[in-house]
Amino acid sequence: MMTDNPPPRDRQPPDIVRAHVFISGHVQGVGYRYSTWDTAALLKLKGWVRNLRDGRVEAVFEGSGDRVQDILQWCHQGPPHAEVTEVAISYEPPEYLQRFDVI
């Protein structure tokens, strides 16, 4: 006699964190955006990164809280030739982005 198995329990997706970051210092012309893209890809994060006219780099990261914290820690150093003086972080509601872009 066959019995129906109960449906699998609904699983909540992992909590998604969104961090909006402004990085100051000598962060343009040193490969900061593309190094950020590489690091985000390794951490499986979504979001974007771009240069600002005032010399800062702006980025948004979405993903699990621990991985977002990992990239935020990385942002304080950046690639080898960067000289980071400040990382300003604010947290926002996630937009559930689908990829990571360099703008």
C-alpha positions in Angstrom: 0.0 0.0 0.0 1.4 3.5 -1.0 1.1 6.4 1.3 1.6 10.0 0.4 4.6 11.7 2.0 3.9 15.0 3.6 5.1 18.0 1.6 8.6 19.2 2.6 8.6 22.0 5.2 8.8 25.4 3.9 12.2 26.8 4.3 12.9 30.4 4.9 15.6 31.8 2.6 18.7 32.8 4.5 18.5 36.3 5.9 19.7 38.8 3.3 21.6 41.9 4.5 22.1 45.0 2.3 25.0 47.3 3.1 25.5 50.6 1.3 29.1 51.7 1.5 31.2 54.8 0.6 34.9 54.2 0.6 37.3 57.2 0.9 41.0 57.7 0.3 43.2 56.8 -2.7 40.7 54.3 -4.1 40.3 55.3 -7.7 42.9 54.3 -10.4 44.1 51.4 -8.3 41.7 48.6 -9.4 39.4 49.0 -6.4 36.1 48.4 -8.4 37.3 45.3 -10.2 38.9 43.9 -7.0 35.6 44.5 -5.3 33.8 42.6 -8.1 36.3 39.6 -7.7 35.8 39.5 -4.0 32.0 39.8 -4.2 32.0 36.9 -6.7 34.1 34.7 -4.3 31.7 35.5 -1.5 28.6 35.0 -3.8 27.3 38.5 -3.1 25.0 40.6 -5.3 25.2 44.3 -5.7 27.2 46.9 -7.5 30.3 49.2 -7.3 31.1 52.5 -8.9 33.5 55.4 -8.8 32.1 58.8 -7.7 33.2 62.2 -9.1 34.5 63.2 -5.7 37.1 60.4 -5.7 35.2 58.0 -3.5 34.0 54.5 -4.4 30.3 53.6 -3.7 29.1 50.1 -3.4 26.1 48.0 -2.4 26.4 44.5 -1.2 23.6 42.0 -0.6 23.9 38.5 0.8 24.1 36.5 4.0 25.2 38.6 7.0 28.5 36.8 7.5 29.6 37.2 3.9 28.5 40.9 3.8 30.6 41.4 7.0 33.6 39.7 5.2 33.5 42.1 2.3 33.0 45.1 4.6 36.2 44.1 6.4 37.9 43.7 3.0 36.8 47.2 2.0 38.9 48.7 4.8 42.0 47.5 3.0 41.0 47.0 -0.6 43.5 46.0 -3.3 47.2 46.3 -2.8 47.7 49.9 -4.1 44.6 51.4 -2.4 44.9 53.7 0.6 41.6 53.6 2.4 41.0 56.3 5.0 37.3 55.8 5.7 34.5 53.3 5.1 31.0 54.7 5.8 28.4 51.9 6.1 24.6 52.1 6.2 22.2 49.2 6.2 19.1 49.2 4.0 16.2 46.9 3.2 17.4 44.3 0.6 16.3 44.7 -3.0 17.2 41.1 -3.8 19.5 41.9 -6.6 20.4 39.2 -9.1 24.1 39.9 -9.9 27.1 42.0 -9.0 27.9 44.8 -11.5 30.8 47.3 -12.0 29.2 50.6 -13.0 
